[in-house]
Amino acid sequence: MHGLINRSIQCFLRDTYGAAVWMEIARKAGLGFDNFEPLLTYDASLTESVIEAAAQHLQRSRETVLEDLGTYLISHPNLEALRRLLRFGGVGFLDFLHSLEDLQEHGRLGLPDLEVPEFSLTDQGNGQFLLRVSQLIAGVGHVTVGLLRAMADDYGALVVLDHVGIESGQELVAVLLLDHAYSQGRRFDLALPVG
């Protein structure tokens, strides 16, 4: 597993619950170190150990922890660069949703060895979509639900999201787009502010 993914999980836990909680989770996971290095590769079992230890320590379900991770990736100020990168997917939430199919390829442009889930979107009509997400880790669909919820808020769209199961090694996320412009989204400019 790419260290950048593990580091994201570490930062989510540290930024959300505090450094002491992260250290306790790292201890319970049996890491033997305090910090993941973003450019190293780790055995996937370490990622699983951290997620399980976090769920146990926080007394929350694995699914809830992963969904909160997805929300964190978009909404936390430390990750504004990721939010900005994903906003280039389109001017509206629907454009963004369709752009997910290109995310794996775009991720590899920046980091060729970065593992990004593969997304496949099916338009079922009447604002209903089914998003298939390849299982990078078990529960990646829940990370996707959190990420999509935060992006919908960012765009000002009203959506209903649900993790609806696993089929052929892919996690399924149902998306119901009720309103493209339900509220005013967060401000987004192509250029970063100067100063």
N, C-alpha and C positions, 0 to 999 in steps of 0.2 A: 504494500500500500504506500502510495506517495506520501512523503512527510508533510506536504502542504495540507493534505486532507486531515492527517492526524493533528497537525498544528492548529487547524481551524477548530477541531473539536476541543482541544486544550484551551484555546483562547475563548471559545464560547463558555466553557465551564468556569474559567478564571474570571472573565469579565462579568459574567452573570451572577456567580455565587461567591466570588472572592478567591484570593490566592490560597488561603488555608484549606478551603474545600477542594480546590484542584489538587493540592499536595496530598490530601487524604485519599482522593480518588486514584491518583497515580500510585500511591502506596498499596491500596486495596487491589489495584489491577496488576500489581507485581511488576511494574515497569523497570524498576532499578535505576531510573534516572528521573529528572524533574521536568525536562522540556524536550519536545519533539523538534528535531531539526528539519526545517521546511524542504531542503533539497536532498534529503536522504530517503531511502526506501526502507520500509519496515514490514515485517511479517504481518499479514492481515489478522492473525490471532491477537496481536497487541491492540489493534483497533477495536476488535470485538470485546476484549477484556476491559478496555476503558469505558465503552458504552454500557456494558453490564454493570461495572462497578459504579458508574454514575447513576444508573437507574436505581440500584440498591441503596446507595448512599443518600440520594435525594428522595427516596421513597416515592418514585414516580415510575410509570410504565416506560419501557424502552421506546414505545411509539411516541409518547409525549415528549420525552427527551429529544428524540430525533426531529420531531416537528418543531420544537423550540429552537433547535440548531438551525433549521432552514429559515426560520423567521429572523434569527440573529444575523445570518449571513447577509441579509438585505437591510435590516433596520439599524444595526449598531453603527455608531459614528466611525468606529475604527475601520469599518469595511466599506466606506463610501466609494472607494475605487471599484469594488465588485458591483455595487449597485449601479454605478455609472456605466460600467461595461455592459451589464445586462439591459440597461435602458436603451442602448444603441440597437436593441432588437426590434424596435419599432416605435411609432408615435402613439400607439394605443395598446391596451392589454392584449387584444386579439392578435395584433402584429407580433407582439412579444411571444405569445403562446406558440405561434407558427415558427418563430425563430429558434425555438428550443431544439428543433430537429438538426440545426446546424451547430449547436453548442459544442458537441464533442470535437468536431473538426476545428472549430475556432480555438478551443482550449489547447489543442495540440500544436497550433501555430506558435503560441507563446512558450509552452513547455511540452516538447515532444513526448516525454515519458509520463505526463500527467494523465491519470485515469479519470475520465469523466463519464458519467452514465450516458447511454445512448437513449434518445427520446424519439418516440414515434407517436404522432398525433392523428387521431381519426375524428373528423367532423361528422357528428351524428344528426345534425340539423337542429333547428330551433334553439341555438345557443348552447347545445350540449356537445361535449367533446370527451373522448377517452384518450388519455395520455398513458402510453406504455413506457416504463422506465426500466432499463436493464439493471440487474442487481449487482451494483458495485459492492455494496454491503447489504446485508439483510436489513430491511426497513428503509431503504433509500427512497421509497415512495412516500414515506412519512416526512422525510427531509424535504421532498419536492412539494408536498402539501403546504408546509410552513413557508417555503420560499415563494410559492405561487400566491399564498394569502398576502404576504408582505408586498409582493410586486403588484397585486391587484390594488391594494391600498395606495401604493406609490402612484399608480396610474389613475386612481379615483374610480375604479371599476367595482361593481358589485358582483361577486361570484360566490357560488357554493361549491365547496371542494370536499371530496371524500376519497379516502383510500379504500378501494373496493375489492382488493384481493391480489393474488399472484397467479399468473398463467404462463406456462412455458418459460420459467426463469425471469419473467418480467413482472414488475409490480404495476398495478393498474390504478390510475387516479382519474376519477370522474370530475369533470369541470362543467359547471352550469353557469354561463355568463348571462346574468340577468340585466345588467345595465352597463354600457360602455363608459358613461359619464355620470355616475351616481353622485360623486362628490368631487371637489377640487383635489386633484392629485398633488403630490409634492412637486415643487419647482425643479425643473431640469433644463439646463442649458448645455448646448454642445461644448462650449468653451468653459473652462474653469474660471471662476472669478479671479481677477488680478488683485494682488495686495493682500 
